[in-house]
Amino acid sequence: MNSKNIKNETKNAKKEHQQYFQHLLRYQKLYLCGLFILLSALSFFSNYLQEKPLLMGGESYYFLSSAREEVSYHPLTLLLRTIPPQRVFLVPPLIALGNILLFYALARKLGLPEKIIFFTVLFYILTPAFIFASLTLSSHSVFLLLVLLGMNLLLQETKKKYLALLPFLIASLMDTFSALLLLIGLAGYFFSVKKIRERFSVLLLLCIAAVIIVGSTLLHAPFFLGPFTIQNKAADVVSDLGALSGAGVFTILLAIIGLITSWQKRNSLLRYLLLAFALLIAGYLLNTHTIFFLSLFLVALAALGFVNLLKQHWKLSSLRSAVLLLLLLGISFSAVAYLDRLSSYSPTAIDQKSLEWIKLNTDKDAVVLSAPENSYYISYFAQRKPVFALHQQYGDDYNLSQKMFSAYYIHELFPLLEENNVSLVYVSDKMNQILPQEQEFLFLLQNERFKLLYFTDEAEVWSFEKIKTG
């Protein structure tokens, strides 16, 4: 009798769990959008309490600085010119929310299973690459928004599908690598997946190809946009290793499971997955800023892997539940830890205050030396020219920064400063923590040709006196 009661209670518990899960799937858009809004609000509130700028990341301030220039073709730059500066911080979360809603619309049109949709969006929201993009002015996030909008229009049965031409062409202006991904993806969709060879599909591909050629030749669009920080190819893909973006360990583990299960099924999707993976890995190895696209791919595979685990019949159902719960908790804790780490990421309140002091108290033609990742904050807050511009000449600037900040003697450092017309040095809190105090660059600041102009407990501004000639 007791065993029957236990079995009945177990069955009832399973039914209740299934009912809760079905309810969650039915209202998933509401719950997951609410989760995203909550995470974004917590991040902005944390920055507000610390009196930090609400936007973070070098890419944000690259675009804000570019918006001041008279000529700039980039769609995000043009958008920023129409928005009041005090409202710009709302742009990233609104774009991110638009991506979620457009993905839901596209997934329903494609007839994807509800479980796949739910876990894809959940893992996407909890992935550091998405979290960071939702707090920064990310060109890749805008690109994704335009592509999702274009795909939703493309799947219309009426003549509205011709409107897809506009968002696809705008997306092609972002950078050459992103545009090539779009061109290859659409070509694969038209000719291999759907076997479509109608006039409009050919016209669309030709127009995108034309925009790529015009963008790279006449508009001088970069092949890759970025990077805006120093690259570390071995670690930047895994956020748990301290990467600024990327994916968590548990997401990558689930992605591997998703790839293995797809390999076992040997379906037609496998070759497209392998081709996409190869392209994204190649892009990442050339420029780690493309981690956003690789993270999207990993999220899709992770959702597939998790749903496949959910379908599996284990001999010990309690063990299966424990493993799945562990994976979900691992992804969640990784996201929470990443959010906590972001609270100390640049620009800080000290950065803003110090750089605005430079803007008000120094010559407009001054050239400022600082860590390469501070270059974009210098351009925006101080409105001065930085020595480095990683997104333009990464290799040269990285090597130059290594020579400057690791110089032991003044005869090594001073010629480099003079060649690059350095007149100011901004030493941020992070530089004070990383660079050695008793040797190399910080020690050489004690030379008589440097003069301390401004300092706080965390940051310093120095002038560099050039040797007068004639």
C-alpha positions in Angstrom: 0.0 0.0 0.0 2.8 2.4 0.9 4.6 1.6 -2.4 1.5 2.4 -4.4 1.1 5.7 -2.6 4.7 6.5 -3.3 4.2 5.7 -7.0 1.0 7.8 -7.2 2.7 10.7 -5.5 5.6 10.4 -7.9 3.2 10.4 -10.9 1.4 13.4 -9.5 4.6 15.3 -8.9 5.7 14.6 -12.5 2.3 15.8 -13.8 2.7 19.0 -11.8 6.2 19.6 -13.1 5.0 19.0 -16.7 2.1 21.4 -16.1 4.5 24.1 -14.8 6.9 23.5 -17.8 4.0 23.7 -20.3 2.9 26.9 -18.6 6.4 28.3 -18.9 6.6 27.3 -22.6 3.2 28.9 -23.3 4.2 32.2 -21.8 7.9 32.0 -22.4 8.1 35.3 -24.3 6.7 37.2 -21.4 8.9 35.5 -18.8 12.1 35.7 -20.8 11.6 39.3 -21.9 11.0 40.0 -18.2 14.2 38.3 -17.3 16.1 40.3 -19.8 14.6 43.6 -18.6 15.5 42.7 -15.0 19.1 41.9 -15.8 19.5 45.1 -17.9 17.9 47.2 -15.1 20.3 45.7 -12.5 23.3 46.5 -14.6 22.2 50.1 -15.2 21.3 50.5 -11.6 24.7 49.2 -10.5 26.5 51.7 -12.8 24.2 54.5 -11.5 25.1 53.8 -7.9 28.8 53.8 -8.7 28.3 57.1 -10.7 29.7 55.4 -13.8 28.7 56.2 -17.3 25.7 54.0 -18.2 27.3 52.8 -21.4 30.4 50.7 -21.3 33.0 49.3 -23.7 35.3 50.9 -26.2 33.0 50.2 -29.1 30.3 52.4 -27.6 32.6 55.4 -27.3 34.0 54.7 -30.8 30.5 55.2 -32.3 29.7 58.2 -30.0 32.9 59.9 -31.2 32.2 59.0 -34.8 28.8 60.6 -34.5 30.5 63.9 -34.1 32.2 63.6 -37.5 30.6 65.2 -40.5 30.9 62.2 -42.8 30.3 58.6 -41.6 28.3 56.0 -43.5 27.8 53.5 -40.6 24.1 53.0 -39.8 24.7 53.0 -36.1 26.5 56.3 -36.3 23.7 57.9 -38.3 21.2 56.6 -35.8 23.1 58.2 -32.9 22.9 61.6 -34.5 19.1 61.6 -34.2 19.0 60.6 -30.5 19.6 63.0 -27.5 22.9 62.1 -25.7 21.1 61.6 -22.4 18.9 58.9 -24.0 21.6 57.0 -25.8 22.0 54.4 -23.0 18.5 53.1 -23.9 19.5 52.2 -27.4 21.5 48.9 -26.6 18.7 47.3 -24.5 16.0 48.3 -27.0 18.0 46.7 -29.8 18.6 43.6 -27.7 14.9 43.4 -26.9 14.1 43.8 -30.5 16.4 40.9 -31.4 14.5 38.7 -28.9 11.1 39.6 -30.2 12.1 39.2 -33.9 13.7 35.8 -33.2 10.4 34.7 -31.7 8.5 35.9 -34.8 11.0 34.1 -37.1 11.1 30.9 -35.0 7.3 30.6 -35.2 7.4 31.2 -39.0 10.0 28.4 -39.3 7.9 26.1 -37.1 10.7 25.5 -34.6 9.7 23.4 -31.5 8.8 25.4 -28.5 11.4 23.8 -26.3 14.2 24.7 -28.8 12.9 28.3 -28.9 12.7 28.6 -25.1 16.2 27.3 -24.4 17.8 29.2 -27.3 16.4 32.5 -26.0 17.2 31.6 -22.3 20.8 30.7 -23.0 21.1 33.7 -25.3 20.0 36.1 -22.5 22.4 34.4 -20.0 25.3 34.4 -22.4 28.0 37.1 -21.7 28.3 38.0 -25.3 24.6 39.0 -25.3 24.8 40.6 -21.9 27.7 42.8 -23.0 26.1 43.7 -26.3 22.9 44.7 -24.5 24.9 47.3 -22.5 27.1 48.6 -25.3 26.5 50.2 -28.7 27.3 47.0 -30.6 27.5 47.0 -34.4 27.0 43.2 -34.3 23.8 43.6 -32.3 22.4 46.0 -34.8 23.5 43.7 -37.6 21.5 40.8 -36.0 18.5 43.1 -35.6 18.5 44.0 -39.3 19.1 40.3 -40.4 16.2 39.1 -38.2 13.9 41.8 -39.6 15.0 41.0 -43.1 14.3 37.2 -42.6 10.9 37.9 -41.1 10.0 40.0 -44.2 11.5 37.5 -46.6 9.2 34.8 -45.3 6.1 36.8 -46.0 3.8 35.2 -48.6 2.8 38.6 -50.1 4.8 41.2 -51.9 5.9 42.5 -48.5 8.9 40.1 -48.9 10.4 42.7 -51.3 10.8 45.0 -48.3 13.5 42.6 -47.0 15.9 44.2 -49.4 16.2 47.3 -47.3 17.3 45.8 -43.9 19.6 43.3 -45.7 21.4 46.1 -47.7 21.8 48.3 -44.6 23.2 45.3 -42.7 25.7 44.8 -45.5 27.2 48.2 -44.7 28.4 47.2 -41.2 31.6 45.6 -42.1 32.8 43.2 -44.9 33.0 40.1 -42.7 29.5 40.4 -41.4 28.2 41.2 -45.0 30.0 38.1 -46.3 28.4 35.9 -43.6 25.0 37.3 -44.6 25.6 36.6 -48.3 26.8 33.1 -47.7 23.9 32.4 -45.3 21.3 33.6 -47.7 22.8 31.8 -50.6 22.8 28.6 -48.6 19.2 29.2 -47.6 18.0 29.9 -51.1 19.8 27.3 -53.1 20.5 24.4 -50.7 17.8 24.5 -48.0 14.7 25.8 -49.8 15.9 25.1 -53.4 14.6 28.5 -54.4 15.9 30.0 -57.7 13.3 32.7 -58.3 14.3 36.1 -59.7 14.0 38.0 -56.4 16.4 35.7 -54.5 19.1 36.2 -57.2 18.5 39.9 -57.3 18.8 40.1 -53.5 22.2 38.3 -53.5 23.5 40.5 -56.4 22.5 43.6 -54.5 24.2 42.5 -51.3 27.3 41.6 -53.3 27.2 45.0 -54.9 27.0 46.8 -51.5 29.9 44.7 -50.3 32.1 45.9 -53.2 31.0 49.5 -52.9 31.5 49.5 -49.2 35.0 48.0 -49.3 36.2 50.2 -52.2 34.4 53.5 -52.1 33.3 53.8 -48.5 36.5 52.0 -47.1 34.5 49.8 -44.9 36.8 47.7 -42.7 36.9 43.9 -43.3 36.5 43.5 -39.5 35.1 46.2 -37.2 37.3 46.1 -34.1 38.8 44.9 -32.0 38.5 47.6 -29.4 40.5 45.8 -26.7 43.8 43.8 -26.6 43.1 40.4 -28.0 43.7 37.1 -26.2 42.6 34.4 -28.6 43.2 31.6 -26.1 40.9 33.0 -23.4 38.5 35.5 -25.1 36.0 32.7 -26.1 35.4 31.6 -22.5 33.9 34.3 -20.3 34.7 32.2 -17.1 38.4 32.7 -17.9 38.0 36.5 -17.6 37.0 37.3 -21.2 35.1 40.5 -21.8 32.5 38.6 -23.9 32.1 35.1 -25.2 30.3 32.2 -23.7 30.4 30.3 -20.4 31.9 26.9 -19.8 28.5 25.2 -19.4 27.2 26.7 -22.6 30.2 25.4 -24.5 29.8 22.0 -22.9 26.2 21.9 -24.0 27.2 23.1 -27.5 29.6 20.1 -27.8 26.7 17.8 -26.8 24.5 19.4 -29.4 27.2 19.0 -32.1 27.7 15.4 -31.2 24.0 14.5 -31.2 23.7 16.2 -34.7 26.7 14.2 -35.9 25.0 11.0 -34.7 21.8 11.8 -36.6 23.8 12.4 -39.8 21.0 14.7 -41.1 21.4 17.3 -43.8 21.8 20.1 -41.2 25.2 18.7 -40.1 27.2 19.9 -43.1 25.8 23.5 -42.7 26.7 23.4 -39.0 30.2 22.3 -39.8 30.6 25.0 -42.5 29.2 27.7 -40.2 31.5 26.5 -37.4 34.6 26.6 -39.7 33.8 30.1 -40.9 33.1 31.5 -37.4 36.3 29.9 -36.0 38.3 31.4 -38.8 36.8 34.8 -38.2 37.5 34.5 -34.5 41.1 33.6 -35.0 41.6 36.6 -37.2 39.7 39.0 -35.0 38.3 38.1 -31.5 35.6 40.8 -31.8 33.7 38.4 -34.0 33.1 36.3 -30.8 29.5 37.6 -30.9 28.7 35.5 -34.0 30.5 32.5 -32.6 28.6 32.8 -29.3 25.3 32.9 -31.2 26.3 29.6 -32.9 27.3 28.1 -29.6 24.0 29.2 -28.0 22.0 27.5 -30.8 24.0 24.3 -30.4 23.7 24.4 -26.6 19.9 24.7 -26.8 19.8 21.7 -29.2 22.1 19.7 -26.9 20.0 20.5 -23.8 16.7 19.5 -25.5 18.3 16.3 -26.7 19.3 15.5 -23.1 15.8 16.4 -22.0 14.4 13.8 -24.4 16.8 11.0 -23.4 15.3 8.2 -21.2 17.7 7.6 -18.4 17.6 4.5 -16.1 17.8 6.9 -13.1 15.4 9.8 -13.8 16.6 11.5 -10.6 20.2 11.5 -12.0 19.0 13.0 -15.3 17.1 15.8 -13.4 20.2 16.5 -11.3 22.5 16.8 -14.3 20.0 19.1 -16.2 19.6 21.2 -13.1 23.4 21.4 -12.6 23.8 22.6 -16.2 21.1 25.3 -15.8 22.5 26.5 -12.5 26.0 26.5 -14.1 24.9 28.8 -16.9 22.9 31.0 -14.5 25.8 31.4 -12.0 28.2 32.1 -14.9 25.9 35.0 -16.0 25.6 36.3 -12.4 29.4 36.2 -12.0 29.9 38.0 -15.3 27.4 40.7 -14.3 29.3 41.3 -11.1 32.6 41.5 -13.0 31.1 44.0 -15.4 30.4 46.4 -12.5 34.1 47.2 -12.4 34.7 47.5 -16.1 35.7 50.7 -17.8 34.9 53.5 -18.1 34.7 54.1 -14.4 33.6 57.3 -12.7 37.3 58.2 -12.2 38.0 57.7 -15.9 35.2 60.1 -16.8 36.2 62.7 -14.3 39.9 62.6 -15.2 39.3 62.7 -18.9 36.8 65.6 -18.7 39.5 67.4 -16.7 41.8 67.0 -19.7 39.1 68.3 -22.0 38.8 71.5 -19.9 42.4 72.2 -18.9 44.7 71.1 -21.7 45.5 72.1 -25.3 43.0 70.9 -27.9 45.9 69.6 -30.1 47.3 67.4 -27.3 48.0 63.8 -28.0 47.3 61.5 -25.1 49.1 58.3 -24.2 47.3 55.7 -22.2 46.5 52.0 -22.3 45.2 51.1 -25.8 41.7 50.1 -24.5 41.4 53.7 -23.1 41.7 55.3 -26.5 38.0 55.4 -27.2 37.2 57.0 -23.8 39.9 59.6 -24.5 38.4 60.4 -27.9 34.9 60.9 -26.4 35.3 62.3 -22.9 38.6 64.3 -23.3 38.0 65.0 -27.0 41.7 64.6 -27.6 43.6 62.4 -30.0 44.8 59.1 -28.5 48.1 57.5 -29.5 46.4 54.2 -30.3 43.5 53.2 -32.5 43.3 49.4 -32.2 40.4 49.0 -34.7 42.5 50.6 -37.4 46.0 49.1 -37.0 45.8 46.6 -34.3 49.2 44.9 -34.8 51.3 48.0 -35.0 49.5 49.7 -32.1 49.8 46.6 -29.9 53.5 46.3 -30.6 54.0 50.0 -29.9 52.2 49.8 -26.6 54.3 46.9 -25.5 57.5 48.8 -26.3 56.3 51.9 -24.5 55.0 50.3 -21.3 57.8 47.8 -20.9 60.7 50.3 -21.6 63.3 50.2 -18.8 65.3 53.2 -19.8 64.5 56.8 -20.9 66.5 56.4 -24.1 64.1 53.6 -25.1 60.9 55.4 -24.1 61.5 59.1 -25.0 62.1 58.6 -28.8 58.9 56.6 -29.0 57.0 59.4 -27.2 58.5 62.1 -29.5 57.9 60.1 -32.7 54.2 59.9 -31.7 53.9 63.5 -30.6 52.8 62.5 -27.1 52.2 65.6 -24.9 49.9 64.1 -22.2 49.9 60.7 -20.3 46.7 59.4 -18.6 47.4 56.6 -16.1 44.2 54.9 -15.1 43.5 52.9 -12.0 43.8 49.7 -14.0 47.2 50.7 -15.3 48.4 51.5 -11.8 47.3 48.0 -10.8 48.8 46.1 -13.7 52.0 48.0 -14.5 55.0 47.5 -12.1 55.5 50.5 -9.8 59.3 50.2 -9.3 60.4 49.8 -12.8 59.5 50.3 -16.5 56.9 53.0 -17.5 55.5 54.1 -14.2 59.0 54.4 -12.7 60.2 56.5 -15.6 57.4 59.0 -15.0 59.6 60.3 -12.2 61.9 61.8 -14.8 62.1 65.6 -14.9 60.5 65.8 -18.4 57.2 64.6 -16.9 55.1 66.9 -14.8 52.1 65.8 -12.7 49.1 67.9 -13.7 46.2 66.1 -12.0 45.8 63.2 -9.7 43.4 61.3 -7.5 43.9 58.1 -5.4 43.2 56.1 -8.5 44.3 58.0 -11.6 46.9 60.5 -12.8 47.4 62.9 -15.7 51.0 63.9 -16.6 52.5 66.2 -19.2 55.5 65.3 -21.3 57.9 68.1 -22.2 59.3 67.9 -25.6 62.9 69.0 -26.3 62.8 72.5 -27.9 64.8 72.7 -31.1 66.3 75.8 -32.7 
